[in-house]
């Protein structure tokens, strides 16, 4: 009798185990089906954008601060100290200063003050931690000139220009003296070719001038402190 009860219990346990096995298999299949449907829906809901048209774009950092402004003009942002409109791409630092700009050149900041440019061409501008312009690479349409400038905090330091018929490099001193210009290297091709180098100091822009042209012999002019000149080649 006990053997029959034991065998009966074993038989029931075997049946329950089979049922549990079938249930587990069913649940695994249901999970696979649901996962497949979820992935299919997610793929259908994925937006594929080939072109975006907008008037402005603001990109924020992880803390929600505006750091990149793009537009024509750029959108207004409370994170930016300056409020003058500019057209293009602008990066703003954590203090609200304009640091990097690419687009149509607007005003420039020197010693905290804004100034209008001679020509609002197109270019790439870099500012220091106070927002003052320290470098630029620009195309001036009205003069058909390409310019590369590197500035002191107080003004122009080095300027390189290439335009029709002439090209030149100017190096200025960072001083409050009467003459900022120190070195000029210039090439001109206006009917005749002329090349010259001019070296100066705080007292005079042209203490030494070297000149060579198609119209006259080369010259090396030395200007003394009293203002008199000597041509060392003649």
C-alpha positions as CSV (number, residue, x, y, z in Angstrom):
1,X,0.0,0.0,0.0
2,X,2.7,2.4,0.9
3,X,4.5,1.6,-2.3
4,X,1.5,2.4,-4.3
5,X,1.1,5.8,-2.6
6,X,4.7,6.5,-3.1
7,X,4.5,5.7,-6.8
8,X,1.4,7.8,-7.1
9,X,3.1,10.8,-5.5
10,X,6.1,10.4,-7.8
11,X,3.8,10.3,-10.8
12,X,2.1,13.5,-9.7
13,X,5.4,15.2,-9.2
14,X,6.6,14.2,-12.6
15,X,3.4,15.6,-14.1
16,X,3.8,18.9,-12.2
17,X,7.4,19.1,-13.3
18,X,6.4,18.7,-16.9
19,X,3.8,21.3,-16.6
20,X,6.3,23.7,-15.0
21,X,8.7,23.0,-17.8
22,X,6.1,23.8,-20.4
23,X,5.1,27.0,-18.6
24,X,8.8,28.2,-18.5
25,X,9.2,27.4,-22.2
26,X,5.9,29.3,-22.9
27,X,7.1,32.4,-20.9
28,X,10.5,32.4,-22.7
29,X,8.7,32.4,-26.0
30,X,6.4,35.2,-25.0
31,X,9.4,37.2,-23.8
32,X,11.1,36.7,-27.1
33,X,8.0,37.8,-29.0
34,X,7.4,40.9,-26.9
35,X,11.1,41.9,-27.1
36,X,10.9,41.6,-30.9
37,X,7.8,43.7,-31.1
38,X,9.3,46.3,-28.8
39,X,12.4,46.6,-30.9
40,X,10.4,46.8,-34.1
41,X,8.3,49.6,-32.7
42,X,11.4,51.5,-31.5
43,X,12.9,51.2,-35.0
44,X,9.7,52.5,-36.6
45,X,9.6,55.5,-34.1
46,X,13.2,56.4,-34.8
47,X,13.3,59.8,-36.7
48,X,15.5,59.9,-39.7
49,X,16.3,63.6,-40.6
50,X,18.0,64.4,-43.8
51,X,17.5,68.2,-43.6
52,X,16.7,70.7,-40.8
53,X,15.6,74.2,-41.5
54,X,15.4,76.6,-38.6
55,X,16.1,80.3,-37.8
56,X,18.2,79.7,-34.8
57,X,19.7,77.0,-32.6
58,X,20.9,77.1,-29.0
59,X,23.1,74.2,-27.6
60,X,23.4,73.8,-23.8
61,X,25.9,72.1,-21.6
62,X,25.0,69.4,-19.1
63,X,24.0,72.0,-16.5
64,X,21.6,73.7,-18.9
65,X,23.8,76.7,-19.7
66,X,23.7,78.1,-23.2
67,X,27.2,77.6,-24.7
68,X,26.6,77.7,-28.5
69,X,24.4,80.1,-30.4
70,X,23.7,79.8,-34.1
71,X,21.5,81.9,-36.3
72,X,21.2,84.8,-38.7
73,X,21.2,86.7,-36.3
74,X,22.0,84.4,-33.4
75,X,19.2,83.8,-30.8
76,X,19.1,86.0,-27.7
77,X,20.5,84.3,-24.6
78,X,20.7,85.5,-21.0
79,X,23.9,83.6,-20.7
80,X,25.6,86.1,-23.1
81,X,26.9,89.4,-21.7
82,X,26.9,91.2,-25.0
83,X,23.6,92.0,-26.7
84,X,24.8,93.2,-30.1
85,X,23.4,91.0,-32.9
86,X,25.8,88.9,-34.9
87,X,25.2,86.5,-37.8
88,X,26.8,83.0,-37.7
89,X,28.2,80.7,-35.1
90,X,29.1,81.8,-31.5
91,X,30.6,80.0,-28.5
92,X,30.1,81.6,-25.1
93,X,32.2,80.8,-22.0
94,X,30.9,80.1,-18.4
95,X,31.2,83.9,-17.7
96,X,29.1,84.9,-20.6
97,X,31.9,86.2,-22.7
98,X,32.0,85.7,-26.5
99,X,35.0,83.5,-27.1
100,X,34.8,82.0,-30.6
101,X,32.8,83.4,-33.6
102,X,32.6,82.4,-37.2
103,X,30.3,84.2,-39.7
104,X,29.6,87.8,-40.8
105,X,31.8,90.1,-38.8
106,X,29.9,92.6,-36.6
107,X,31.3,94.8,-33.8
108,X,34.5,94.0,-32.0
109,X,35.4,94.4,-28.4
110,X,38.6,96.1,-27.2
111,X,39.2,96.8,-23.5
112,X,35.6,96.1,-22.8
113,X,34.2,98.5,-25.4
114,X,32.5,97.8,-28.6
115,X,33.6,99.4,-31.9
116,X,32.3,99.2,-35.5
117,X,34.6,97.6,-38.0
118,X,35.8,99.3,-41.2
119,X,34.2,96.5,-43.2
120,X,31.7,93.9,-42.0
121,X,33.2,91.1,-44.0
122,X,33.2,87.4,-43.2
123,X,35.6,85.7,-40.9
124,X,36.7,83.8,-37.8
125,X,37.3,85.7,-34.6
126,X,38.9,84.6,-31.3
127,X,38.5,86.5,-28.0
128,X,40.3,86.3,-24.7
129,X,38.8,85.4,-21.3
130,X,37.5,89.0,-20.9
131,X,35.8,88.9,-24.3
132,X,38.3,91.2,-26.0
133,X,39.2,90.3,-29.6
134,X,42.7,88.8,-29.8
135,X,42.8,87.3,-33.3
136,X,40.9,87.2,-36.6
137,X,41.0,85.8,-40.1
138,X,38.7,87.8,-42.3
139,X,37.6,88.5,-45.9
140,X,36.7,92.1,-46.6
141,X,34.4,92.1,-49.6
142,X,34.5,95.9,-50.3
143,X,38.3,95.9,-50.5
144,X,38.7,92.3,-51.9
145,X,41.2,91.8,-49.1
146,X,42.1,88.8,-46.9
147,X,43.4,89.7,-43.4
148,X,45.0,87.8,-40.6
149,X,45.4,89.7,-37.3
150,X,46.8,88.9,-33.9
151,X,46.2,91.5,-31.3
152,X,47.5,92.7,-28.0
153,X,44.9,93.3,-25.3
154,X,45.1,97.0,-26.1
155,X,45.0,96.9,-29.9
156,X,46.5,95.4,-33.1
157,X,49.8,93.5,-32.7
158,X,50.5,91.8,-36.1
159,X,48.5,92.3,-39.3
160,X,48.9,90.5,-42.5
161,X,47.0,91.6,-45.6
162,X,46.7,90.4,-49.2
163,X,44.7,92.3,-51.7
164,X,44.8,93.3,-55.4
165,X,48.2,94.8,-56.4
166,X,49.7,94.7,-52.9
167,X,50.4,92.7,-49.8
168,X,52.0,93.7,-46.5
169,X,52.8,92.8,-42.9
170,X,52.7,95.3,-40.0
171,X,54.1,94.6,-36.6
172,X,53.1,97.1,-33.9
173,X,54.4,97.7,-30.4
174,X,52.2,97.3,-27.3
175,X,53.0,100.8,-26.0
176,X,51.4,104.1,-25.3
177,X,54.1,106.0,-27.2
178,X,53.7,108.3,-30.2
179,X,54.4,105.6,-32.7
180,X,53.0,102.1,-32.4
181,X,54.2,100.9,-35.8
182,X,57.5,99.1,-35.6
183,X,58.1,96.9,-38.7
184,X,56.5,97.0,-42.1
185,X,57.1,94.6,-45.0
186,X,55.3,95.7,-48.1
187,X,55.0,94.6,-51.8
188,X,53.2,96.7,-54.3
189,X,52.4,96.0,-58.0
190,X,50.6,99.0,-59.3
191,X,52.0,99.4,-62.8
192,X,55.5,99.1,-61.4
193,X,56.8,96.8,-58.8
194,X,58.0,98.2,-55.5
195,X,59.2,96.4,-52.3
196,X,60.3,97.9,-49.1
197,X,61.0,97.2,-45.4
198,X,60.5,99.9,-42.8
199,X,61.8,99.5,-39.2
200,X,61.0,102.1,-36.5
201,X,61.0,102.7,-32.8
202,X,59.0,104.8,-30.3
203,X,60.5,108.1,-31.6
204,X,59.9,107.4,-35.3
205,X,58.0,104.9,-37.5
206,X,60.9,104.9,-40.1
207,X,64.4,104.8,-38.6
208,X,65.6,102.3,-41.3
209,X,64.0,102.0,-44.7
210,X,65.1,99.5,-47.4
211,X,63.5,100.0,-50.8
212,X,63.7,98.3,-54.2
213,X,61.6,99.2,-57.2
214,X,61.6,99.1,-61.0
215,X,61.9,102.9,-61.3
216,X,65.1,103.6,-59.3
217,X,68.1,102.0,-57.7
218,X,67.8,100.3,-54.4
219,X,68.1,102.4,-51.3
220,X,68.9,101.9,-47.6
221,X,67.9,105.0,-45.7
222,X,69.0,105.6,-42.1
223,X,67.2,108.3,-40.2
224,X,69.1,109.8,-37.3
225,X,67.7,110.9,-34.0
226,X,67.8,114.6,-35.2
227,X,65.7,113.7,-38.2
228,X,68.4,113.9,-40.8
229,X,68.6,111.0,-43.4
230,X,71.5,109.2,-45.1
231,X,71.2,106.7,-47.9
232,X,73.9,104.1,-47.1
233,X,73.8,102.7,-50.7
234,X,74.6,106.1,-52.4
